[in-house]
Amino acid sequence: MTDVLLRGVNKFFGTDQVVRDVDLAIEKGEFFSLLGPSGCGKTTTLRMIAGLETPSQGDVMIRGQRMNDVPINRRPTNLVFQKMALFPHLDVFENVAFGLRIKGLPGREITRKVGAMLEVVSLEGFEKRPATALSGGQQQRVAIARALVNEPAVLLLDEPLGALDLKLQLKLQRELRQIQKRTGTTFVYVTHNQAEALTMSDRLAVMNGGRIEQIGTPAEMYLRPATSFVASFIGRTNLIDVTVDAISGGHAQASTQGLHFALPATGHAVGETLPVSLRPERIELGATGLPATVTEAEFMGATVLYRLTLETGRVLLVQALADRAPLPEGARTHLSWAPDAAVPIRATTVSEDAE
């Protein structure tokens, strides 16, 4: 079952178009992320699903019902912001119970629902704790419980972990995923954090300039990016323009300046020039291969990120395990990779945020 469906959605603010021809289907029970840099249209798209903005063109459907003209308080959605907006004068129980009391539910039903939801977010025993006495992570879990206790069809989350420190972000990423699995609620999550989207999502859409560049699973997006923007925005990569030299045996042989790759033959022609994405971790350092000189070494803990210059002057990023001291600047080494290590992609504009 499709919980959220966007068909031909465009959004203008005056003459400025911020969302362009978005088609998107989010299935029931998915953890789906909208990922992209600032200004790409992801938050505006979320706000149109929520009812905070109205599409200039196209339709927003939730569980088969057209929502374009339905006000926010009548949609089967709830929204969690980065700023949690908890009621500081209320304790945890009353913060979570607020929406249920507005609906006029009996006290016994409210107690049951709030208790069950606090158990889901691992805050049982915190019922009488003042909201202001909680840690940032605990406050975010209260905000999520308050949104989920009303049993929305879709929970919308707008960068809810952005204001937290890195260690707490990582902890809450796991907890959010567990909460989503336990409740089975469809989550639509907006973030500019690539690692966050890859860690938590069943599927994600990468947005750029108001458009969706690619939709897929985290593995598909990382291992088989469709465009240069996706390849650069999700992780690091080397973008290389190559020319197809020959096609045989189901493979296209492509090269440039002494670099050789084997690509799938489908859709390619001899003489064609196209970009490929070569991930830094697919390149190996060793005693044989292409000579290269270390320009820079960035120690990252478990790995070292090298910038190495080939004899042609081309610079390649290489990510190697930090199982020894990093090679010093000026050191000589050799590079090699499997013939099929590079992925053919479609050229698109790569913003500064994707570098």
Secondary structure, 3 states (H helix, E strand, C coil): CEEEEEEEEEEEECCEEEEEEEEEEEECCCEEEEECCCCCCHHHHHHHHHCCCCCCEEEEEECCEECCCCCHHHCCEEEECCCCCCCCCCEHHHHHHHHHHHHCCCHHHHHHHHHHHHHHCCCCCCCCCEHHHCCHHHHHHHHHHHHHCCCCCEEEEECCCCCCCHHHHHHHHHHHHHHHHHHCCEEEEEECCHHHHHHHCCEEEEEECCEEEEEECHHHHHHCCCEHHHHHHCCCCEEEEEEEEEEECCEEEEEECCEEEEEECCCCCCCCEEEEEECHHHCEEECCCEEEEEEEEEECCCEEEEEEEECCCCEEEEEEECCCCCCCCCCEEEEECCCCCCEECECCCCCHHHC
